[in-house]
Amino acid sequence: MPSVALVVDDSMLMRYTVSRFLEERGYTVESATNGVEALEVLSRMRPDLIVTDIQMPKMSGSELISAVKTQPELAAVPIIIVAGRASGFDESEKRANFTIYKDIDIEEQLTKALAALSGKAGRGKGTGK
């Protein structure tokens, strides 16, 4: 059973980049353009990983994380935040497992985050093909 990831970003380019990266590593990817859409997707499925932008219309990444963490069946799902360095992103957001930045090599950062998560998760979910 392949791992499933939810990618949430209002930028089509970022959704595409992150989704393609995860698909190349064996994930099945669902995507949403904001937190409201993401919650709709989450009502139908339980991902193994959530990758979310912080600044989005309708519902921010922080609000999405708050909503996810209040649901017992989703609270333990690892979360990776994607933020722009100049976005004023609050580094004190500690509820996510990782923060990566849009203006630095995204694929390299995702590789490190997935490696750390797969080592920590220990549920037999590898990131290789």
TIRONU-375131 format. One line per 10 residues: number of its first residue (from 0); their letters; for each residue x, y, z of C-alpha. Coordinates in Angstrom, 2 decimals. Layout:
N
NUM> A> X Y Z | ...;
//
This chain:
129
0> MPSVALVVDD> 0.00 0.00 0.00 | 1.68 3.25 -1.09 | 2.06 6.13 1.31 | -0.33 9.02 0.74 | 0.60 12.69 1.02 | -1.56 15.81 1.05 | 0.11 18.87 -0.52 | -1.55 22.21 0.30 | -0.34 25.38 -1.45 | -2.03 28.21 -3.31;
10> SMLMRYTVSR> 0.90 28.30 -5.77 | 0.36 25.90 -8.67 | 4.13 25.73 -9.23 | 4.82 24.79 -5.60 | 2.04 22.16 -5.58 | 3.44 20.68 -8.78 | 7.07 20.71 -7.57 | 6.31 19.10 -4.20 | 3.76 16.63 -5.64 | 6.16 15.49 -8.39;
20> FLEERGYTVE> 8.96 15.07 -5.84 | 6.77 12.90 -3.58 | 5.33 10.86 -6.48 | 8.90 10.05 -7.61 | 9.42 8.58 -4.13 | 6.38 6.34 -4.28 | 3.72 8.55 -2.69 | 0.19 8.88 -3.94 | -0.50 12.62 -3.77 | -3.70 14.56 -3.16;
30> SATNGVEALE> -3.56 18.34 -3.36 | -5.51 21.39 -2.25 | -5.08 25.12 -2.84 | -5.89 26.27 0.71 | -6.73 25.02 4.20 | -10.48 24.92 3.56 | -9.98 22.60 0.57 | -7.47 20.58 2.56 | -9.99 19.91 5.34 | -12.47 18.78 2.70;
40> VLSRMRPDLI> -9.89 16.31 1.33 | -9.03 15.17 4.88 | -12.68 14.34 5.51 | -12.32 11.63 2.81 | -8.82 10.31 3.47 | -6.06 10.02 6.05 | -2.64 10.88 4.66 | 0.73 9.62 5.90 | 2.19 13.11 5.42 | 0.90 16.68 5.07;
50> VTDIQMPKMS> 2.98 19.34 3.30 | 1.44 22.80 3.67 | 2.19 26.39 2.77 | 1.74 28.87 5.62 | 0.39 31.89 3.73 | -2.76 30.98 1.79 | -6.14 32.60 1.18 | -9.29 31.43 3.04 | -7.39 29.43 5.68 | -3.69 29.72 6.50;
60> GSELISAVKT> -1.32 26.84 7.09 | -1.27 27.62 10.82 | -5.07 27.45 10.97 | -4.97 24.17 9.03 | -2.43 22.73 11.48 | -4.67 23.79 14.38 | -7.65 22.04 12.77 | -5.61 18.87 12.05 | -4.17 18.67 15.57 | -7.67 18.75 17.13;
70> QPELAAVPII> -8.70 15.59 15.24 | -7.44 12.48 17.07 | -7.23 10.42 13.86 | -5.01 13.08 12.22 | -3.06 14.52 15.18 | -0.06 12.21 14.69 | 0.29 12.77 10.92 | 3.70 14.36 10.24 | 3.51 17.91 8.87 | 6.07 19.75 6.76;
80> IVAGRASGFD> 5.63 23.52 6.41 | 6.70 25.26 3.21 | 7.36 28.95 3.79 | 8.96 31.86 2.01 | 11.82 33.35 4.03 | 10.44 36.84 3.44 | 6.88 35.83 4.37 | 7.29 36.82 8.00 | 6.79 33.16 8.90 | 6.86 32.71 12.65;
90> ESEKRANFTI> 9.73 30.35 13.48 | 7.99 29.54 16.74 | 5.47 27.30 14.93 | 6.51 24.10 16.70 | 3.55 21.87 15.82 | 5.05 20.91 12.46 | 7.79 18.30 12.14 | 9.83 20.33 9.63 | 9.92 23.72 7.98 | 11.41 24.11 4.52;
100> YKDIDIEEQL> 11.85 27.32 2.59 | 10.66 28.05 -0.94 | 13.71 30.09 -1.87 | 16.24 27.36 -1.04 | 16.62 24.04 -2.91 | 13.21 22.51 -2.13 | 14.02 18.99 -3.30 | 17.15 18.83 -1.14 | 15.19 20.03 1.91 | 12.35 17.56 1.24;
110> TKALAALSGK> 14.85 14.72 0.91 | 16.28 15.54 4.36 | 12.81 15.91 5.90 | 11.55 12.58 4.48 | 14.70 10.77 5.59 | 14.32 12.09 9.11 | 10.60 11.28 9.22 | 11.03 7.75 7.90 | 13.72 7.09 10.48 | 11.57 8.52 13.25;
120> AGRGKGTGK> 8.25 7.06 12.18 | 9.49 3.48 12.13 | 6.20 2.24 10.64 | 7.90 0.52 7.74 | 7.07 3.37 5.38 | 10.18 3.85 3.27 | 10.79 6.76 0.97 | 12.60 4.78 -1.72 | 11.07 3.15 -4.77;
//
